[in-house]
Amino acid sequence: MTGTMTRTRRDASGFALTAGVVGAAANVLLILFFASGEAWRDVPGPLAWTGPVNDVLVALQFAALVPVAIALGTRAAVVGLTAMTGVVVLQSLLLAEVLEFETQVWWVSGCFGFVFAWVLLVSRRLPRTVRRCGTVVGAGYVAGALLVWGALGLPSESPAQYAVGGLGLVLGAIGWLGLPVWSLLLARGSRR
């Protein structure tokens, strides 16, 4: 059984590597999309392409995580697999213009929360470096998402809303930007 599990994990390392590389590329495009102001333009500018390409890469990143979740085989895998599949479907519906961004973003953010909770849970069984990274990534995103949701219930444009929401965005960004790092560390550890 141990030999089979090790081989299965090793086989999934290519998918973890793919998720890490594709996720890092998606993050670069997301940063460009927001830093260039494209996210707030009424008329598309020269970097408008970074948004849709980021959406494609996010779908690919989460699709590549599916075999990783299967290989790691924990009880939390069902939740992770369902959420990963949800991300892929929702991103595809957005790209096909079946769903508007304003609708899709709430559903996909919920799926992200479950994926990051899965990362947090599954990382407890992994080697120390991957475990530590997974703890920061999973806890950062989940805590950040909860703070942002909580900030929505505070008085609009109040200092408390900005403080709680801002902290949530920082923690969430740490988790989001760290997910490809976690995938790459997992791929490296699985090949040994």
C-alpha positions in Angstrom: 0.0 0.0 0.0 2.8 2.4 0.9 4.6 1.7 -2.4 1.4 2.3 -4.4 0.6 5.6 -2.5 4.2 6.8 -3.1 4.0 6.0 -6.8 0.6 7.7 -7.1 1.9 10.8 -5.4 4.9 10.7 -7.7 2.7 10.4 -10.7 0.7 13.4 -9.5 3.8 15.5 -9.1 3.6 16.5 -12.8 0.1 17.9 -12.2 1.3 19.7 -9.1 4.1 21.2 -11.2 1.6 22.2 -13.9 -0.7 23.8 -11.3 2.2 25.7 -9.8 3.6 27.1 -13.1 0.2 27.9 -14.6 -0.9 29.5 -11.3 2.2 31.6 -11.1 1.6 32.8 -14.7 -2.1 33.5 -13.8 -0.9 35.6 -10.8 1.4 37.7 -12.9 -1.5 38.4 -15.3 -3.8 39.2 -12.4 -1.4 41.7 -11.0 -0.9 43.3 -14.4 -4.7 43.5 -14.9 -5.2 45.4 -11.6 -1.9 47.4 -11.6 -2.7 48.7 -15.2 -6.1 49.8 -14.1 -7.9 47.5 -16.6 -10.1 46.2 -13.9 -11.7 49.6 -13.5 -11.9 50.8 -17.2 -15.2 51.2 -19.0 -13.4 50.9 -22.3 -10.8 48.1 -22.7 -7.2 49.3 -22.8 -4.0 47.7 -24.1 -3.8 45.1 -21.3 -7.4 44.1 -21.3 -6.4 40.7 -22.6 -4.7 39.9 -19.2 -8.1 39.4 -17.5 -9.6 36.7 -19.8 -6.2 34.9 -20.2 -5.9 34.9 -16.3 -9.4 33.3 -16.2 -8.3 30.6 -18.6 -5.1 29.9 -16.6 -7.0 29.8 -13.3 -9.3 27.1 -14.8 -6.3 25.1 -16.0 -4.5 25.6 -12.6 -7.5 24.2 -10.7 -8.1 21.4 -13.2 -4.4 20.3 -12.7 -5.0 20.2 -8.9 -7.8 17.5 -9.3 -5.3 14.6 -9.8 -3.2 16.0 -7.0 -6.2 15.8 -4.6 -7.0 12.3 -5.8 -3.4 11.2 -5.2 -3.2 12.8 -1.7 -6.5 10.9 -0.9 -7.7 12.3 2.3 -11.3 12.5 3.6 -11.2 16.2 2.7 -10.5 15.3 -0.9 -14.2 15.1 -1.8 -14.7 18.7 -0.7 -11.5 19.8 -2.5 -12.4 17.9 -5.7 -16.0 19.3 -5.7 -14.7 22.9 -5.2 -11.9 22.5 -7.8 -14.4 21.2 -10.3 -16.7 24.1 -9.4 -13.9 26.6 -10.1 -13.2 25.0 -13.5 -16.9 25.0 -14.5 -17.5 28.6 -13.2 -14.5 29.9 -15.0 -15.6 28.2 -18.2 -19.1 29.7 -17.9 -17.6 33.1 -17.4 -15.3 32.7 -20.4 -18.3 31.5 -22.5 -20.2 34.6 -21.4 -22.9 32.4 -19.9 -22.4 34.0 -16.5 -21.7 37.7 -15.8 -18.6 38.4 -13.7 -20.7 40.0 -11.0 -22.6 36.8 -10.5 -19.7 34.3 -11.1 -17.3 36.0 -8.7 -19.4 35.2 -5.6 -19.8 31.5 -6.5 -16.2 31.0 -7.5 -14.9 32.8 -4.4 -16.9 30.3 -2.3 -15.3 27.4 -4.2 -11.9 29.0 -3.7 -12.6 29.0 0.1 -13.2 25.3 0.1 -10.1 24.6 -2.0 -8.0 26.6 0.4 -9.5 24.8 3.4 -8.6 21.6 1.6 -5.0 22.8 1.2 -4.9 23.7 4.9 -6.2 20.2 5.9 -4.2 18.1 3.5 -1.0 20.0 4.3 -1.0 18.6 7.9 0.2 15.2 6.5 2.9 16.5 4.2 6.6 17.2 4.7 7.5 20.1 6.9 8.2 22.7 4.2 5.0 21.9 2.3 3.0 21.7 5.5 4.2 25.2 6.6 3.5 26.7 3.2 0.1 25.0 3.0 -0.8 26.3 6.5 0.1 29.9 5.5 -1.6 29.6 2.1 -4.8 27.8 3.4 -5.2 29.8 6.6 -4.3 33.1 4.9 -6.9 32.8 2.2 -9.7 31.4 4.5 -9.1 34.0 7.2 -8.9 36.8 4.5 -12.1 35.7 2.9 -13.9 35.6 6.3 -12.7 39.1 7.1 -13.8 40.5 3.7 -17.2 38.9 4.1 -17.4 40.3 7.6 -16.4 43.7 6.4 -19.4 43.7 4.1 -21.6 43.7 7.1 -20.0 46.8 8.7 -21.2 50.4 8.0 -20.4 51.3 4.4 -17.2 53.2 3.9 -16.5 53.3 7.6 -13.0 53.1 9.0 -13.9 49.7 10.5 -15.0 48.4 7.1 -11.8 49.6 5.5 -9.6 48.2 8.3 -11.2 44.8 8.4 -11.7 44.5 4.7 -8.1 45.7 4.0 -6.6 43.1 6.4 -8.8 40.5 4.8 -7.5 41.5 1.3 -3.9 41.3 2.5 -4.3 37.9 4.1 -6.3 36.6 1.1 -3.7 37.9 -1.3 -1.0 36.1 0.7 -2.9 32.8 0.4 -3.9 33.3 -3.3 -0.4 34.3 -4.4 1.1 31.5 -2.3 -1.0 28.7 -3.9 1.4 28.2 -6.8 4.3 28.1 -4.4 2.6 25.3 -2.4 2.0 23.4 -5.6 5.6 23.7 -6.7 6.9 22.6 -3.3 4.5 19.7 -3.4 5.8 18.7 -6.8 9.4 18.9 -5.7 8.7 16.8 -2.6 6.8 14.2 -4.5 9.6 13.5 -7.0 12.0 12.5 -4.2 
